[in-house]
Amino acid sequence: MTGAAEHRARAVTGPTTVLVIAKEPVPGRVKTRLTPPYTPEEAAELAEAALHDTLRAVRAMPALRRVVVLDGRPGRWLPAGFDVRPQCAGGLDERLAAAFAGSAGPTLLIGMDTPQVTPDLLAPPCAAAPGTAATPGSGRPRTADSGRSAWPSPTPGCCGASPCPPTAPAPPSAPG
């Protein structure tokens, strides 16, 4: 089997589109807050390594489609199995809105700087049936009226629609 045929044979599918918003790892354009102490070349290598790890994890997730929403050009860091869409101009809010607008149905977006993400962490949201939301890391999808979120931040993951509907009430504030 060829490399591309082997990838298609083991590709895992699910109902969700996974978007990775990314910037081409070019020295002087990525990880600029790390310079100094790193050189622009070292910072770009770090960005490329993080992007590589993120894309490898996304490739192993159950997804209908995997898309890199890219500022720049694809390079050797882009594995097979990804579509590439250019980022629009504008601020981050506009680029994120355009990325979601270009997708139909359940959509999950992660950043290129997420090397800690694993297929096991994001598999439940990606496998959630349309109309449900899943809490990344919780291992189970839930409907919009199922109650509190186990997500460690106040923003739950969304796989039911794009844009995300409200999925759960905020947890009660701690007394005093």
HUVEN-V192182 format. One record per backbone hydrogen bond with DSSP energy under -0.5 kcal/mol. CO is the residue of the C=O (numbers start at 0). NH is the residue of the N-H. Records with the same first field share a line. If there is no record, write none. Layout:
CO=NH + NH
This chain:
1=5
2=6
3=7
4=8
5=9
6=10
7=10
11=62
15=63 + 64
16=18 + 107
17=66
18=20 + 109
19=21 + 68
20=111
21=70
23=25
25=28 + 29
30=33
31=34
33=35 + 37
38=42
39=43
40=44
41=45
42=46
43=47
44=48
45=49
46=50
47=51
48=52
49=53
50=54
51=55
52=56
53=57
54=58
55=59
56=59
57=60
60=62
64=17
65=82
66=19 + 68
67=69 + 84
68=21
69=71 + 86
70=23
74=77
76=78
78=81
82=67
84=69
90=94
91=95
92=96
93=97
94=98
95=99
96=100
97=101
99=102
105=16
107=18
109=20
111=113
113=116
117=121
118=122
119=123
120=136
121=125
122=126
123=127
124=127
125=15
128=131
132=141
133=135
134=137 + 138
139=134
141=132
142=145
153=155
